[in-house]
Amino acid sequence: MTASLDVDDALRRLPELYVVDVRTPGEFASGRLPGAVNVPLDRIGDGLADLRRAAGSGALLLVCASGARSDRGAAVLAAHGIAAASLAGGTRAWAAAGHGLERPPGPVRSVWGMERQVRFAAGTLVLLGLVLGLFVHPAFPLLSAAVAGGLVFSALTDTCGMAVALGRLPFNRRGPAPLR
């Protein structure tokens, strides 16, 4: 079980925390906790040495949109002997509590959150399977069934293979941010 900080505790301790946002670079650019650096969850293994160094200088706080990905990231770090807490409720809870999010200067390219991207991709694949089954070949509804099975598996395991795949698309990637 990973440690969790609520918004009030995180705000109070913010000056002493190394905040690591594990969302995709596109989501990170749309708004982040003050001083946060971006290490996407699917790349957290690549940043273990830097994260270990950062944890040696101060407490690590992992953040995502809702707290689910940051919990998984904290568990990965714990398995490598690196202590980290997760922000309960993520950036949504932070913003809902009335705390500001940093945004990069200049125009920001709008990127959908990962959950919205997954819902769009899954819905599109289900509809595509049904339409192709009606007009092209009766086997295409199996695509819809496979997506439904993937969604059930995702809910039962609290993982999402589709989010991992979507996270690798170019619009969800940017260069890695160095840890301070």
WOFENJO-V429820 format. One line per field, one symbol per residue. ss: DSSP state (H for helix, E for strand, L for the rest). phi: phi as a letter, one per 20 degrees, with the letter a starting at -180 (. if undefined). burial: + if it has 9 or more other ideal C-beta (glycine too) atoms within 8 Angstrom, else -. Layout:
BEGIN
ss = ???
phi = ???
burial = ???
END
This chain:
BEGIN
ss = LLEEELHHHHHHHHHHEEEEELLLHHHHHLLELLLLEELLHHHHHHHHHHHHHHHHHLEEEEELLLLHHHHHHHHHHHHLLLLEEEELLHHHHHHHLLLLLELLLLLLLLLLLHHHHHHHHHHHHHHHHHHHHHHLLLLLHHHHHHHHHHHHHHHHHLLLHHHHHHHLLHHHLLLLLLLL
phi = .efcdegfffffegfeeeedeeffgffgffqbfgmfddcggfdfffdgfffffffferfececbfcoffffffffffgfdmdfbddffnmffffffenefdfcffnfdffcfffffffffffffffffffffffddbfefffffffffffffggffdlcbfffffffefgfedbffefff
burial = -+-++++--++-++--++++++++++++++-++--++++++-++--++-++++++---++++++++++++++++++++---++++++++++++++-+---+++-------+-+++-++-+++--++-++++++------++-+++-++-++-++-------+++-++----++--+--+-
END
